[in-house]
Amino acid sequence: MNKKDIANIRKQFKVDNEALKVKDIFNVYIMKESSDIYHYESLPFEMLEQEQQELFMENFKKILSGQLDEKLFELKFKHNVKDSSQLILHQGLLSQESEAWTEQMLKIVNKMLQDKQYEMDIVITFIRGEYLGPMKSQSDDNDESTGDTVYSHSFILCSLNRTQDPKKELLFDYVEKEFKYNIVVDPIINLKKPLSGFLFPCFTDNAADVNHVLYAAGKANELDYHFIEEVLNAEEIMTAKEDKMVFEEIVKKVAGEKINTTVLSNVYDEIYRTIEENEEEEAPMLDYKDVGNVLASSGVKDVNTEKVEEAFKTVIEDERYEFKASNVIPKFNKKSIKIETKAANISVSPEDLRYVRQVQMSGKTYLMIELEENPLVEGFELIPEVLFQKGDRNGE
């Protein structure tokens, strides 16, 4: 799924929406002390009060929020796995009766509880529903409107949510005209910050892909590998942050530990140009040959295919590994590069990095920034200062 596919389905999660119908909801309450199922309940979603439906809809939208490869990850199911979650989810998706569906979802819950101790009571929520989306026109020359043509796909979404103790509050009773202590002891289910979740199947170009599942992490770049491998039975994946770190280590192996801003800026420009030139919505992938070409065209000396391939083997132990281009560069149009010094911290965008230089003058190191205007400091416009003067011919 690309970000457009995810955005299309996320925006449909609202009450009384004909484009997305939630049929059933299944809630399971897990005790932290024993990791046992304390209670579960399955209901038609329409039987919930509207306020409850709205709370859950917001929760489901949270599951589908965030950046790809940072908080949302399209995972591929492993093959030849005993009691495969792919098969369990697919059977649940095809189940006609509610009892058969909940039976399959309980199998997923049991996987979540195996060899896992939660720090608090949690509530696991499953829904199954139907997603309707408009069909894309097959030809730009087709004069007939396809706005009324839709595709229909069933889906299962899962959300894990923590519980928390109710706040201790002082209340005023209008009838008795007295102050009272709030004695509510029932735990509160925090639907605003899901711990994790997933959507099955994935949807790409209006087609369901049962070989992949969309996993949602609770926090950006923090994966629950137990959930990915043991619960979903999916293949291991790296975050965008990890991808960037590996890419930087490979560049260091090829170009050396030290690099100037001109070369680094050229590297970012080359990769960003590759992304822009790609006609597909997904960012292109970079293998060791692509990385070698980027470094060579950016001004890195003595670059060859064998050297880059060896760097891949050394750093990631897989010379065939491919990076998603958008993962390995900072956010291009934002001040995403941090330059930290003892005197000051500076933020610049990758496209403006070329205007920053580290220079040596009179035995001292300076950070020089090319400016198009005089900067303001505390409301004052700075006056240019002369750092050095040219001496006369006699050296006086």
Secondary structure, DSSP 8 states (H G I E B T S, - for coil): --HHHHHHHHTT-STT-TTEEEEEEEEEEE-TTT--EEEEEEEEGGGS-HHHHHHHHHHHHHHT-S-BTTTEEEEEB-SS-TT-HHHHHHHHHH--SHHHHHHHHHHHHHHHHTT---SS-EEEEEEEEEEEEE---S-TT--S--TT-EEEEEEEEEEEEEEE-----EEEETTTTEEEE----S-EE--SS-SEEEEESEEETTEEETTEEEEEESBTTB--HHIIIIIS-B-----HHHHHHHHHHHHHHHH-S---HHHHHHHHHHHHHHHHH--SSS--EE-HHHHHHHHHHTT-SS--HHHHHHHHHHHHS-TT--EEGGGSS--TTTT-EEEE-SS-EEEE-GGGGGGEEEEEETTEEEEEE--SS--EETTEE-----------TT--
